[in-house]
């Protein structure tokens, strides 16, 4: 009598996958971006329009990634998708983007942002990033040593975070309605498409994370089908929360106090409810940023482990302890500490926004290529979503190259490094094969 092997227990169910998307997305961006965008655009209504366009951009990306997750139900995200749809070299480049811009830089940005807001609660002055470093080390220990406990911590923290964000929106609803009613029907500031595109660089970063579940598809119960539903549910929840939070921030405080300010959420809370409200919101934002860093430490190392198992990164990163890539998690934490001590928050936001847009655009191009090559007729709604996503990604990239060339150039250099690593690995493999043949 034979026995079927027991199915492997998955780390995440549907709710856990949705929580991963929400936690990964709601981080530094929504509480810091509006102040930067307001400095570029000048009027709250323009900034709100940019948040709405950014949400549409995210939904178009979700439509394509959800279809790919159902087609390729494996962990790895862009790395896995591009290997299948375009070329293994582009998959390797996307893996390097995930390593540097997809997870390492955003985790560092989340930790630095958490330090900024925790300082308001704790009454200390941010200086050397010791708080951010301690936070990263603690999360690494949690996810490497007790992954199931890390998931439970994240789910509980996300529930608290979403509830508190809804409370913040409710708290600011009445002042918001009065401010909107008193606002002029047409903004006095002239509209600039270049400035609008530049603000989308910030906002695209704030929405990055809508694709978080595809990095751990193999760890989700129901794999691709569950991930598809989780992407849509998580993105819809995030868009609604973002529009509410941004409206309260933009209409809840004097514009002169918000323009160009990183901690614009705390400024709005102080204007609405004084020092007590400021401290309460600062604690909420710090929690949001901690869960964002936690979710990325859950997702990112699984990409690196998959790359290592394919030979694209050192083999030691692919070593598993049970089903969990403990060594990759530790390596991720070490890289994050390096970035925390070497880069500013603003520079990180610019670089990540541009780089992730380019990576996601490559995935959409690969999907379109397969869609038109398939035996079935192209699906018009999905093709339209892909075309809209590419249009906005192209606009973001060109605007960044014009307004923030350093970030765009850094993104292109990172892609070049990824491509070079792929072909260098191929040359080494070819040389080894030749040497073995000669010795025989």
ZIVENNOR-V439923 format. One record per pair of residues at least 4 apart in sequence whose ideal C-beta (glycine too) atoms are under 7 Angstrom apart, sorted by sequence separation. I is the first residue (numbers start at 1). GAP is how many residues later the second one is. If there is no record, write none. Layout:
# ZIVENNOR-V439923
i = <I,I>
gap = <GAP,GAP>
This chain:
# ZIVENNOR-V439923
i = <12,14,15,16,17,18,19,20,21,22,26,28,29,32,33,34,35,36,37,42,44,45,46,47,48,49,50,51,52,53,54,55,56,57,58,59,61,62,63,64,65,66,67,68,69,76,77,78,79,80,81,82,86,88,89,90,91,92,93,94,95,96,97,98,99,100,101,103,104,105,106,107,108,109,110,111,112,113,114,115,118,129,130,131,132,133,134,135,136,137,138,139,140,141,142,143,146,147,148,149,150,151,152,153,154,155,156,157,158,159,160,161,162,163,164,165,166,167,168,169,172,173,174,175,176,177,178,179,184,192,193,194,195,196,199,200,202,203,204,213,216,222,223,224,226,227,228,229,230,231,232,233,234,235,236,237,238,239,240,241,242,243,244,245,246,247,248,249,253,255,257,263,264,265,266,267,268,269,270,273,275,276,277,278,279,280,281,282,283,284,285,286,287,288,289,290,291,292,293,294,295,296,300,301,302,303,304,305,306,313,320,325,326,327,328,329,330,331,332,333,334,335,336,337,338,339,343,344,345,346,347,348,349,350,351,352,353,354,355,356,357,358,359,360,361,362,363,364,365,366,367,368,369,370,379,380,381,382,383,384,385,386,387,388,389,390,391,392,393,394,395,396,397,398,399,400,401,404,405,406,407,408,409,410,411,412,413,414,415,416,417,418,419,420,421,422,423,424,425,426,427,428,429,430,431,432,433,434,435,436,12,41,83,97,98,99,100,119,218,221,253,270,272,307,308,320,321,343,378,38,41,74,119,217,220,258,261,307,308,372,119,142,143,213,217,220,270,308,371,400,401,12,72,82,83,142,269,270,319,400,38,41,72,82,258,269,304,308,309,37,116,217,257,308,317,115,142,316,317,397,72,79,82,266,269,305,371,34,37,68,118,214,304,305,115,213,253,317,79,249,253,266,305,78,79,115,249,252,265,266,112,115,213,254,114,213,253,368,79,249,252,367,78,112,211,248,252,265,305,77,111,114,210,364,302,305,111,210,301,304,111,210,364,364,301,210,301,107,361,301,297,300,361,360,297,357,357,358,357,354,354,354,354,358,350,354,351,355,350,354,358,351,355,351,176,180,176,179,179,169,176,165,169,172,176,168,175,169,165,168,172,28,32,28,27,212,216,219,262,215,28,216,212,215,215,175,172,171,171,168,312,311,168,165,164,161,161,160,161,157,161,23,157,158,77,157,16,19,23,26,11,19,22,77,154,77,12,16,19,76,11,22,75,154,46,75,154,45,75,74,75,43,73,74,75,150,154,205,208,46,69,43,50,54,65,116,117,120,42,53,57,116,202,205,62,69,150,205,208,50,54,58,61,65,117,201,204,46,50,54,57,61,73,73,202,47,51,54,55,58,201,50,54,201,204,41,70,139,143,40,41,69,70,135,139,143,136,140,40,41,69,70,120,121,135,139,40,69,120,121,37,66,120,121,37,66,117,121,36,37,65,66,117,118,33,62,117,33,62,114,33,62,114,29,30,59,113,114,29,58,147,110,58,25,110,111,144,110,25,55,24,25,144,107,143,144,55,21,24,21,107,140,106,107,140,21,51,52,20,21,51,200,204,20,103,140,51,200,201,17,103,137,200,103,136,48,102,197,201,47,48,197,201,136,136,198,48,98,197,17,47,201,12,133,136,98,99,194,198,44,12,44,133,11,12,13,95,132,194,10,12,17,21,194,10,17,21,10,129,14,18,22,26,30,34,38,95,129,17,21,25,21,14,18,22,26,30,34,14,18,22,30,34,38,95,38,39,92,38,39,35,34,35,36,79,35,35,77,80,35,75,76,79,79,104,108,112,35,103,107,111,32,34,76,32,75,104,108,32,104,108,113,31,112,31,105,104,108,109,109,108,109,105,109,105,106,105,101,101,31,101,102,101,97,27,28,26,27,97,27,94,26,23,24,94,23,23,24,23,24,90,20,24,86,20,20,86,82,86,78,82,85,81,85,86,82,85,78,81,85,61,64,68,64,67,64,101,100,8,67,97,64,96,97,63,64,96,97,63,64,93,96,95,60,64,93,96,92,93,60,61,60,92,89,92,57,89,88,89,57>
gap = <4,4,4,4,4,4,4,4,4,4,4,4,4,4,4,4,4,4,4,4,4,4,4,4,4,4,4,4,4,4,4,4,4,4,4,4,4,4,4,4,4,4,4,4,4,4,4,4,4,4,4,4,4,4,4,4,4,4,4,4,4,4,4,4,4,4,4,4,4,4,4,4,4,4,4,4,4,4,4,4,4,4,4,4,4,4,4,4,4,4,4,4,4,4,4,4,4,4,4,4,4,4,4,4,4,4,4,4,4,4,4,4,4,4,4,4,4,4,4,4,4,4,4,4,4,4,4,4,4,4,4,4,4,4,4,4,4,4,4,4,4,4,4,4,4,4,4,4,4,4,4,4,4,4,4,4,4,4,4,4,4,4,4,4,4,4,4,4,4,4,4,4,4,4,4,4,4,4,4,4,4,4,4,4,4,4,4,4,4,4,4,4,4,4,4,4,4,4,4,4,4,4,4,4,4,4,4,4,4,4,4,4,4,4,4,4,4,4,4,4,4,4,4,4,4,4,4,4,4,4,4,4,4,4,4,4,4,4,4,4,4,4,4,4,4,4,4,4,4,4,4,4,4,4,4,4,4,4,4,4,4,4,4,4,4,4,4,4,4,4,4,4,4,4,4,4,4,4,4,4,4,4,4,4,4,4,4,4,4,4,4,4,4,4,4,4,4,4,4,4,4,4,4,4,4,4,4,4,4,4,5,5,5,5,5,5,5,5,5,5,5,5,5,5,5,5,5,5,5,6,6,6,6,6,6,6,6,6,6,6,7,7,7,7,7,7,7,7,7,7,7,8,8,8,8,8,8,8,8,8,9,9,9,9,9,9,9,9,9,10,10,10,10,10,10,11,11,11,11,11,12,12,12,12,12,12,12,13,13,13,13,13,13,13,14,14,14,14,15,15,15,15,15,16,16,16,16,16,16,16,17,17,17,17,18,18,18,18,19,19,19,19,20,20,20,20,20,20,20,21,21,21,21,22,23,23,24,24,24,24,25,25,25,26,27,28,28,29,29,31,32,32,32,33,35,36,39,39,40,42,43,46,53,53,54,54,56,56,57,57,57,59,59,60,71,71,72,72,73,75,75,76,76,76,76,77,77,79,80,80,80,81,81,82,83,83,83,83,83,84,85,86,87,87,88,97,100,101,102,113,113,114,116,119,120,123,126,127,127,130,130,131,133,133,134,134,135,135,135,135,136,136,136,137,137,138,139,139,139,139,140,140,140,140,141,141,141,142,142,143,143,144,144,144,144,144,144,144,144,145,145,146,146,146,146,146,146,146,147,147,147,147,147,147,148,148,148,148,148,149,149,149,149,149,149,149,149,150,150,150,150,150,150,151,151,152,152,152,152,152,152,153,153,153,153,154,154,154,154,155,155,155,155,155,155,155,157,157,158,158,158,158,158,158,158,158,159,159,159,161,162,162,162,162,165,165,165,165,166,166,166,166,168,168,169,169,169,170,170,172,173,173,175,176,176,176,176,176,177,177,177,179,181,182,182,182,182,183,184,184,185,185,185,186,186,186,187,188,188,189,189,189,190,190,190,191,191,191,192,192,192,192,192,193,193,193,195,195,195,196,196,196,196,197,197,198,198,198,198,199,199,199,199,200,201,201,202,202,202,203,203,203,204,204,204,205,205,205,205,206,207,207,207,208,208,208,208,208,208,209,209,209,209,209,210,210,210,211,211,212,212,212,212,212,212,212,212,212,213,213,213,214,215,215,215,215,215,215,216,216,216,216,216,217,217,220,220,220,221,221,223,224,224,224,224,225,226,226,226,227,227,227,227,228,228,228,228,229,229,229,229,230,230,230,231,231,231,231,232,232,232,232,233,233,234,234,235,235,236,239,240,240,243,243,246,246,247,250,251,254,254,254,255,258,261,261,262,262,262,265,265,266,268,268,268,269,271,271,272,272,272,275,275,276,278,279,279,280,280,281,281,281,282,282,283,284,284,285,285,285,299,299,299,300,300,303,313,314,315,315,317,318,318,318,319,321,321,321,322,322,322,322,323,325,325,325,325,326,326,328,328,329,329,330,330,332,333,334,334,335>
